[in-house]
Amino acid sequence: MLLCLIAFCSAAQATNLLITVQDNLDNTTVPHATVYLSGANVGMTNNAGQFLLNSGQGDLNLRISMDGYDDWASTVSGNTTLLLVSLNRRTLNLNVALYDSNSLQSVSGANLYLTSANSTQVKTSDASGAASFGVTAYTYYTLNITASNYQPRSETIDVSNKDQNVQYWLLSGNQYSFVVKDKNSLAAVADASISVNSVLLGKTDSRGILIAPISRDTPITIEVQKTGYQMVTQVTTISTNEAVDAVLLSPVPVSAFVFVYDQKNQSINGADVYVNDTVQGTTNPYGRATLQNLVPGNYIFVVKKTGYTPASQQVTLSNDSSEFQMVLSLATVSQTLFVQDTDQKNLAGATVLLNGVVAGTTDSHGQLDTQLTYDTPYNITVTDDGYRPLSVQQNVPLGNTTTPLTITLEKNMDWGFVTLIGVGILVLLILYAVIRLFVRRSRHHATKRNEI
């Protein structure tokens, strides 16, 4: 009974603490703020900015944290049932950079007025066109910019929970920028002439930009010209809010002629000419290929034909048609040779000559792999000790493949053995003659005795 009484009293003394978190500037509730009790995370405020904490006995060490706000921390009595916490918005940095919309250079000396619901700050851009403001998180600001010889500008900035960097381009009061680029490559086009109402304003610089004064809010005719490009004509009215006119020039198509020859200066028919990896033409019986609808610029021409080694050349096409000569060398093809004797035994170490030049020797399998040039007559000679040399003719037509070539060598005559046999026969003949002669003499003596 005593234990039950103690537990009942403890439960009766437990207190629920309702915490409400709000913004100190506009008193709006702050949802999803993190609540810490004695350093431990015990939960987050709901969408209404509230959190119910079962506090129990004793004082409470509370801390409330939220992105964009300074932390709130305090010790609260354990008997407190309602707690209103106001979070101060964190102070952040707003960095502003100003640039001239024509020259893209920094604008110094500009006046910047940053206004919120509670205050107004005034700054002047420094030599780098920069100005910095101290701002509070989650606050809307209005930035007004004025500068001499520039149109005023007004911007709304919504500051989040972090430092913020913004950039703005100021429009010149009377200057206008022309930016001219190649329509295909988007590369800057320098030295393009720009005229307004037939009056030359000037030429673009290396960046393809011309900055010039121009009449606004009135119809004008703009002409942009550059050798090698089609002229662009614009009839327009430039408002006070416009600062840049982007003009794309289309290159004038040009032609190129490629003449393809072999190493004997003979025209090659049917060779494909590639321009930047795409076939643009094929040579005719006179070795000529016509490449059309190209634009001035740098290209890589590659010529290919079966049986020849591809050739490449880097060329520059100007505004006029150009001619280029390219020479193809005959390609090579692999040829496998097998050397054997009349007994079909592989001959290792046999020497192979191509048109009198040693190409190599056969391996242990009687094999030699070599290279032959297409459309070239070859006298293939094979020699080996103890065998009679043998020559065969080979000519591989353009583009053909080869099959293994077997060469059979015959053994040389053994002259030492032949000489020995001849000497033996000669000795036998001499013996035969001596015996015949002896027999005749014996018969002659016998006849004489009979006569006596």
C-alpha positions as CSV (number, residue, x, y, z in Angstrom):
1,M,0.0,0.0,0.0
2,L,2.9,2.4,0.8
3,L,4.5,1.8,-2.7
4,C,1.1,2.4,-4.5
5,L,0.7,5.6,-2.5
6,I,4.2,6.9,-3.5
7,A,3.6,6.0,-7.2
8,F,0.2,7.9,-7.1
9,C,1.8,11.0,-5.6
10,S,4.6,11.0,-8.2
11,A,2.0,10.8,-11.0
12,A,0.0,13.6,-9.5
13,Q,3.1,15.8,-9.4
14,A,4.0,15.3,-13.1
15,T,3.5,18.5,-15.3
16,N,2.9,18.9,-19.0
17,L,4.7,21.9,-20.5
18,L,3.3,23.3,-23.7
19,I,6.0,25.2,-25.6
20,T,5.0,27.7,-28.4
21,V,7.8,29.0,-30.6
22,Q,7.3,32.2,-32.6
23,D,9.3,34.7,-34.7
24,N,10.3,37.8,-32.8
25,L,9.7,40.1,-35.7
26,D,6.2,39.2,-37.0
27,N,5.1,36.8,-34.1
28,T,4.4,34.0,-36.6
29,T,4.8,30.5,-35.2
30,V,7.9,28.6,-36.2
31,P,7.2,25.0,-37.1
32,H,9.9,22.2,-37.1
33,A,12.1,23.9,-34.5
34,T,14.1,21.4,-32.5
35,V,13.6,21.1,-28.7
36,Y,16.5,20.0,-26.5
37,L,16.1,19.0,-22.8
38,S,19.4,18.9,-20.9
39,G,21.2,18.7,-24.2
40,A,19.1,15.8,-25.5
41,N,16.9,16.1,-28.6
42,V,13.3,15.4,-27.4
43,G,11.4,16.5,-30.5
44,M,10.3,19.2,-32.9
45,T,7.5,21.8,-32.9
46,N,4.5,20.9,-35.1
47,N,3.0,22.9,-37.9
48,A,1.5,25.2,-35.4
49,G,4.9,25.8,-33.8
50,Q,4.0,24.0,-30.6
51,F,5.6,21.1,-28.6
52,L,4.1,19.3,-25.5
53,L,6.8,18.3,-23.0
54,N,6.1,16.0,-20.0
55,S,8.3,18.0,-17.7
56,G,8.1,16.0,-14.4
57,Q,9.8,17.5,-11.3
58,G,12.6,20.0,-11.0
59,D,13.9,22.8,-13.2
60,L,14.2,22.2,-17.0
61,N,17.3,23.2,-19.0
62,L,15.8,23.9,-22.4
63,R,17.3,24.9,-25.7
64,I,15.3,25.7,-29.0
65,S,17.2,25.6,-32.3
66,M,16.1,26.4,-35.9
67,D,17.9,27.2,-39.1
68,G,18.1,30.9,-39.8
69,Y,17.5,31.8,-36.1
70,D,19.7,32.3,-33.1
71,D,19.4,29.5,-30.5
72,W,17.2,30.2,-27.5
73,A,18.3,28.7,-24.2
74,S,16.9,29.1,-20.6
75,T,16.2,27.3,-17.4
76,V,12.4,26.8,-16.8
77,S,10.7,25.9,-13.6
78,G,9.3,22.4,-13.5
79,N,5.9,23.8,-12.5
80,T,5.5,25.9,-15.7
81,T,2.8,24.7,-17.9
82,L,2.9,27.2,-20.7
83,L,6.1,28.7,-22.4
84,L,6.3,31.2,-25.2
85,V,9.7,31.3,-26.9
86,S,10.6,34.1,-29.4
87,L,13.4,33.3,-31.7
88,N,15.6,36.0,-33.1
89,R,16.3,35.8,-36.8
90,R,20.0,35.3,-37.5
91,T,22.1,38.1,-39.0
92,L,23.5,37.2,-42.4
93,N,25.5,38.9,-45.1
94,L,24.0,40.0,-48.5
95,N,26.8,40.6,-51.0
96,V,25.9,42.6,-54.1
97,A,28.1,42.9,-57.3
98,L,27.3,45.3,-60.1
99,Y,28.5,45.1,-63.7
100,D,28.1,47.1,-66.9
101,S,25.8,45.2,-69.2
102,N,27.8,46.3,-72.3
103,S,31.4,46.0,-71.2
104,L,30.8,43.5,-68.4
105,Q,33.2,45.7,-66.3
106,S,32.5,46.4,-62.6
107,V,30.4,49.5,-61.8
108,S,31.8,51.5,-58.9
109,G,30.2,54.5,-57.2
110,A,26.7,53.2,-57.6
111,N,24.2,54.0,-54.8
112,L,22.4,51.0,-53.3
113,Y,19.3,51.4,-51.1
114,L,18.2,48.2,-49.3
115,T,14.8,48.5,-47.6
116,S,12.9,46.1,-45.4
117,A,9.7,46.5,-43.3
118,N,11.7,47.9,-40.4
119,S,14.8,49.6,-41.8
120,T,16.7,51.1,-44.8
121,Q,20.4,50.7,-45.5
122,V,22.5,52.7,-47.9
123,K,25.7,51.6,-49.5
124,T,28.0,52.7,-52.3
125,S,29.7,50.1,-54.6
126,D,33.5,50.0,-54.3
127,A,36.1,49.8,-57.0
128,S,35.2,46.1,-57.7
129,G,31.5,47.0,-58.0
130,A,30.7,45.3,-54.7
131,A,28.6,46.3,-51.6
132,S,27.7,44.2,-48.5
133,F,24.7,44.5,-46.2
134,G,23.9,43.0,-42.9
135,V,20.4,41.3,-43.2
136,T,18.2,39.0,-41.2
137,A,17.2,35.5,-42.3
138,Y,13.7,34.9,-43.8
139,T,13.2,38.5,-44.7
140,Y,12.1,40.3,-47.9
141,Y,14.1,43.3,-49.1
142,T,13.8,45.8,-51.8
143,L,17.1,46.9,-53.5
144,N,17.1,50.1,-55.5
145,I,20.2,50.9,-57.5
146,T,21.2,54.2,-59.1
147,A,24.4,55.1,-60.9
148,S,25.5,57.9,-63.2
149,N,24.9,57.2,-66.9
150,Y,23.0,54.1,-66.1
151,Q,19.3,53.3,-65.9
152,P,18.0,52.8,-62.4
153,R,17.2,49.3,-61.3
154,S,14.9,47.8,-58.6
155,E,15.0,44.3,-57.4
156,T,13.2,42.2,-54.7
157,I,15.4,39.9,-52.6
158,D,14.1,37.0,-50.5
159,V,16.8,36.2,-48.0
160,S,16.9,32.6,-46.9
161,N,18.8,31.1,-43.9
162,K,22.3,31.5,-45.4
163,D,24.6,34.3,-46.6
164,Q,23.6,35.4,-50.1
165,N,25.5,36.6,-53.2
166,V,23.7,38.4,-56.0
167,Q,24.9,40.0,-59.2
168,Y,23.2,42.6,-61.4
169,W,23.9,44.1,-64.8
170,L,23.2,47.8,-65.2
171,L,22.0,49.2,-68.5
172,S,23.9,52.1,-69.9
173,G,21.7,55.2,-70.5
174,N,22.8,55.6,-74.1
175,Q,25.1,52.7,-75.0
176,Y,24.0,49.5,-76.8
177,S,25.9,46.3,-77.3
178,F,26.0,44.2,-80.5
179,V,27.3,40.6,-80.0
180,V,28.0,38.8,-83.3
181,K,28.5,35.1,-83.5
182,D,28.9,32.3,-86.1
183,K,25.5,30.6,-86.4
184,N,27.0,27.1,-86.8
185,S,29.9,27.2,-84.2
186,L,28.7,30.1,-82.0
187,A,32.2,31.4,-82.2
188,A,32.7,35.1,-81.9
189,V,32.9,36.9,-85.3
190,A,35.5,39.7,-85.3
191,D,35.6,42.7,-87.7
192,A,31.9,42.4,-88.6
193,S,30.7,45.8,-89.8
194,I,27.5,47.2,-88.1
195,S,25.5,50.0,-89.7
196,V,22.3,51.7,-88.4
197,N,20.2,53.5,-91.1
198,S,23.1,53.1,-93.5
199,V,25.6,54.8,-91.2
200,L,28.5,52.7,-90.1
201,L,28.8,52.5,-86.3
202,G,32.0,50.4,-86.3
203,K,33.3,46.8,-86.3
204,T,33.2,44.1,-83.7
205,D,36.3,43.4,-81.6
206,S,38.0,40.0,-81.0
207,R,35.1,39.1,-78.8
208,G,32.6,39.8,-81.5
209,I,31.3,42.8,-79.6
210,L,30.6,46.4,-80.6
211,I,29.4,49.0,-78.1
212,A,28.0,52.2,-79.6
213,P,25.4,54.9,-78.9
214,I,22.1,54.2,-80.5
215,S,18.7,55.9,-80.7
216,R,15.9,54.2,-78.6
217,D,12.2,54.1,-78.9
218,T,12.4,54.9,-82.6
219,P,12.4,52.5,-85.7
220,I,15.8,51.8,-87.1
221,T,17.4,49.5,-89.7
222,I,20.5,47.5,-88.5
223,E,22.8,45.9,-91.0
224,V,25.5,43.4,-90.0
225,Q,28.1,42.4,-92.6
226,K,31.2,40.2,-92.7
227,T,33.1,38.8,-95.6
228,G,32.3,35.1,-96.0
229,Y,28.9,35.5,-94.2
230,Q,25.4,36.3,-95.4
231,M,24.4,39.9,-94.5
232,V,21.8,40.2,-91.7
233,T,19.3,43.1,-91.8
234,Q,17.0,44.0,-88.9
235,V,14.2,46.5,-88.7
236,T,13.5,47.1,-85.1
237,T,12.8,49.5,-82.3
238,I,15.1,49.4,-79.3
239,S,13.4,50.1,-75.9
240,T,15.1,51.7,-72.9
241,N,15.2,48.4,-71.2
242,E,17.2,46.6,-74.0
243,A,21.0,46.6,-73.8
244,V,22.2,43.7,-76.0
245,D,21.5,42.6,-79.6
246,A,22.7,39.0,-80.3
247,V,23.3,38.6,-84.0
248,L,24.0,35.2,-85.6
249,L,25.7,35.2,-89.1
250,S,25.3,32.3,-91.5
251,P,28.5,31.5,-93.4
252,V,28.3,31.6,-97.2
253,P,28.7,28.0,-98.6
254,V,31.9,27.3,-100.5
255,S,33.2,24.4,-102.6
256,A,36.4,22.4,-102.5
257,F,38.0,20.1,-105.1
258,V,40.2,17.2,-104.0
259,F,42.4,15.4,-106.5
260,V,43.7,12.0,-105.5
261,Y,46.7,10.3,-107.0
262,D,48.9,7.2,-106.3
263,Q,52.6,7.2,-105.8
264,K,53.1,6.9,-109.6
265,N,51.1,10.1,-110.1
266,Q,48.2,8.1,-111.6
267,S,44.6,9.2,-110.8
268,I,42.7,7.1,-108.4
269,N,39.0,6.4,-109.2
270,G,36.4,5.6,-106.5
271,A,38.3,7.0,-103.5
272,D,36.0,8.4,-100.7
273,V,36.7,11.8,-99.3
274,Y,35.7,12.3,-95.6
275,V,35.2,15.7,-94.1
276,N,35.3,15.6,-90.3
277,D,34.5,11.9,-90.4
278,T,31.6,12.2,-92.9
279,V,31.8,11.1,-96.5
280,Q,31.4,14.3,-98.6
281,G,32.4,13.0,-102.1
282,T,34.0,10.3,-104.2
283,T,36.6,10.7,-106.9
284,N,35.7,10.2,-110.5
285,P,37.9,8.4,-113.2
286,Y,40.1,11.6,-113.2
287,G,40.7,11.3,-109.5
288,R,38.6,14.4,-108.7
289,A,36.0,14.8,-105.9
290,T,33.8,17.9,-105.5
291,L,32.9,18.9,-102.0
292,Q,30.0,21.3,-101.8
293,N,28.0,23.3,-99.2
294,L,31.0,23.8,-96.9
295,V,31.6,27.0,-95.0
296,P,34.9,28.8,-94.5
297,G,36.9,27.3,-91.7
298,N,39.3,24.6,-90.7
299,Y,38.7,21.0,-91.7
300,I,40.4,17.6,-91.7
301,F,40.1,15.8,-95.1
302,V,40.6,12.0,-95.1
303,V,40.8,9.9,-98.3
304,K,40.1,6.2,-98.2
305,K,40.1,3.5,-100.8
306,T,40.3,-0.3,-100.4
307,G,43.9,-1.5,-101.0
308,Y,45.4,1.9,-100.1
309,T,46.6,3.4,-96.8
310,P,44.2,6.3,-95.8
311,A,45.7,9.7,-96.1
312,S,44.7,12.8,-94.1
313,Q,45.3,16.5,-94.5
314,Q,44.3,19.6,-92.4
315,V,43.0,22.3,-94.7
316,T,41.6,25.8,-94.3
317,L,38.7,26.9,-96.6
318,S,38.4,30.6,-97.4
319,N,35.6,32.3,-99.2
320,D,36.8,31.1,-102.6
321,S,36.7,27.6,-104.0
322,S,40.0,25.7,-103.2
323,E,41.8,22.8,-104.7
324,F,43.8,20.2,-102.8
325,Q,46.0,17.2,-103.9
326,M,46.3,14.1,-101.9
327,V,48.5,11.0,-102.5
328,L,47.6,7.5,-101.5
329,S,50.1,4.8,-100.9
330,L,49.4,1.1,-101.6
331,A,48.5,-0.8,-98.4
332,T,50.0,-4.1,-97.4
333,V,48.4,-7.5,-96.9
334,S,49.6,-10.4,-94.7
335,Q,51.0,-13.4,-96.5
336,T,51.7,-16.8,-94.8
337,L,54.4,-19.0,-96.3
338,F,55.0,-22.7,-95.5
339,V,58.2,-24.4,-96.6
340,Q,58.6,-28.2,-96.8
341,D,60.6,-30.9,-98.7
342,T,59.3,-33.5,-101.1
343,D,58.6,-35.8,-98.1
344,Q,56.2,-33.0,-96.7
345,K,58.6,-32.4,-93.8
346,N,58.6,-28.9,-92.5
347,L,61.8,-27.0,-93.1
348,A,62.9,-24.8,-90.2
349,G,65.5,-22.0,-90.8
350,A,64.8,-21.7,-94.6
351,T,65.5,-18.2,-95.9
352,V,62.8,-16.3,-97.8
353,L,63.7,-13.5,-100.1
354,L,61.2,-11.0,-101.6
355,N,62.5,-9.6,-104.9
356,G,66.0,-10.4,-103.7
357,V,65.6,-8.9,-100.2
358,V,65.7,-11.2,-97.2
359,A,62.2,-11.2,-95.6
360,G,63.1,-13.7,-92.8
361,T,63.5,-17.4,-92.0
362,T,60.9,-20.0,-91.3
363,D,60.1,-21.1,-87.8
364,S,60.1,-24.6,-86.3
365,H,56.9,-25.3,-88.2
366,G,58.4,-24.2,-91.5
367,Q,56.2,-21.0,-91.4
368,L,56.9,-17.4,-92.1
369,D,54.4,-14.5,-92.0
370,T,55.3,-11.5,-94.1
371,Q,53.7,-8.5,-95.7
372,L,53.1,-7.9,-99.4
373,T,52.2,-4.6,-101.0
374,Y,49.0,-4.7,-103.0
375,D,49.2,-4.8,-106.8
376,T,53.0,-5.3,-106.7
377,P,54.8,-8.2,-108.5
378,Y,56.9,-10.3,-106.2
379,N,59.5,-13.0,-106.9
380,I,59.5,-15.1,-103.7
381,T,62.7,-17.2,-103.5
382,V,63.3,-19.8,-100.8
383,T,66.7,-21.3,-100.0
384,D,68.0,-23.9,-97.5
385,D,71.2,-25.8,-97.1
386,G,71.0,-29.2,-98.9
387,Y,68.0,-28.1,-101.1
388,R,67.7,-26.6,-104.5
389,P,66.5,-22.9,-104.4
390,L,62.9,-22.4,-105.6
391,S,61.2,-19.2,-106.8
392,V,57.5,-18.5,-107.2
393,Q,55.7,-15.4,-108.5
394,Q,53.0,-13.6,-106.4
395,N,50.9,-10.5,-107.1
396,V,47.9,-9.6,-104.8
397,P,45.2,-7.6,-106.5
398,L,43.9,-4.5,-104.7
399,G,41.7,-5.3,-101.8
400,N,42.0,-9.1,-102.1
401,T,42.9,-11.4,-99.2
402,T,45.6,-14.0,-99.4
403,T,45.7,-17.8,-98.8
404,P,48.7,-19.6,-97.3
405,L,51.4,-20.4,-99.9
406,T,53.2,-23.7,-99.7
407,I,56.7,-24.0,-101.2
408,T,58.3,-27.5,-101.7
409,L,62.0,-27.8,-102.0
410,E,63.9,-30.7,-103.6
411,K,67.1,-32.0,-102.1
412,N,70.4,-31.3,-103.8
413,M,72.3,-34.2,-105.6
414,D,75.0,-35.8,-103.4
415,W,78.0,-35.2,-105.7
416,G,80.4,-36.9,-103.3
417,F,78.4,-40.1,-103.5
418,V,78.0,-39.8,-107.2
419,T,81.8,-39.3,-107.6
420,L,82.5,-42.3,-105.4
421,I,80.2,-44.5,-107.6
422,G,82.0,-43.2,-110.7
423,V,85.4,-44.0,-109.3
424,G,84.2,-47.5,-108.4
425,I,82.8,-48.0,-111.9
426,L,86.1,-46.8,-113.3
427,V,88.1,-49.2,-111.2
428,L,85.9,-52.0,-112.2
429,L,86.4,-51.1,-115.9
430,I,90.1,-51.0,-115.4
431,L,90.1,-54.3,-113.7
432,Y,88.0,-55.7,-116.4
433,A,90.4,-54.4,-119.1
434,V,93.4,-55.8,-117.2
435,I,91.8,-59.2,-116.9
436,R,90.9,-59.2,-120.6
437,L,94.4,-58.3,-121.5
438,F,95.8,-61.0,-119.3
439,V,93.5,-63.6,-120.7
440,R,94.5,-62.7,-124.3
441,R,98.2,-63.0,-123.4
442,S,97.6,-66.4,-121.9
443,R,95.9,-67.6,-125.0
444,H,98.6,-66.3,-127.2
445,H,101.4,-68.2,-125.3
446,A,99.3,-71.4,-125.4
447,T,99.0,-71.2,-129.2
448,K,102.8,-70.8,-129.7
449,R,103.5,-73.9,-127.7
450,N,101.1,-75.9,-129.8
451,E,102.8,-74.8,-132.9
452,I,106.2,-76.0,-131.6
